Amino acid sequence: MATRKLKTNKGAAKRFKLTKKRKVKMARCFRGHLLTGKSSKRKRKMGQSSYCFEAEAKTIRKLMPYS
């Protein structure tokens, strides 16, 4: 009997992207509101994407088996 297909977690698929070398890329947080108290430099840095830590990335890769 063949093994079942794994489902992709749609919440994770919308939030994360996997690079060619299987690193997990994500958007930074704290960018939605209450931005007046934050410096321009801080807001600019938060606009850039970042990579997850390897411990979290292992879990996220399991949620997206085919990407």
N, C-alpha and C positions, 0 to 999 in steps of 0.2 A: 504494500500500500504506500502510495506517495505521501510525502510530508505536506502539511498544509502550508499555504502561502501566509506570510506574516503581514499584518496590517500596518500601514504607516500611521503614526500618530500625527493627525492633521494640525494640532496645536503646535507641535514641535516643528513641523514642516514649514509653517508660516513664519516662525520666529528665527529659525536657524538655516544656514546654508553650509554645505560641505564643500571644501575645496578639493582639488585634484589629489592632494596628498592626505585626504580625509581629516583635515583640521576643521574644527567647528567655528564658523564665523557668525557673529551676532551683533546686533545694534546695542549701543550703550543705553543705560537707563537714566532717569532723572532729567528727561528732556521735554516732558509734556506740558508742565505748567509751573508757576512760581519761579519764573526765570529772572525776575528783576533783581533778586538778591545774589545772583551768581555772576561772576566776572565773565567778560567777553572771551577770555582765553579758555576758561572752563567750559563754556557753552560750545566753543569751537571744537575743543577736544572731544566733547561728548557727541558731536555730530559725526565723528569718524567711527567706523566699525572696529570691533576688536575680536579677539579669539578667546574661546573658553579655556579654562584650565583643563588639564588632561583628565583629572578625576571626574569632572562633570561631562567632559566630551565622550567618555566611554558610555555613559548612560544615554546621552543624546543619540549616539550612533545606533544604539539598540532600538530606539524609537523610530529611526528612519532607516530601515534595513536595505532599501533599494536605491538610495540616493548617493 
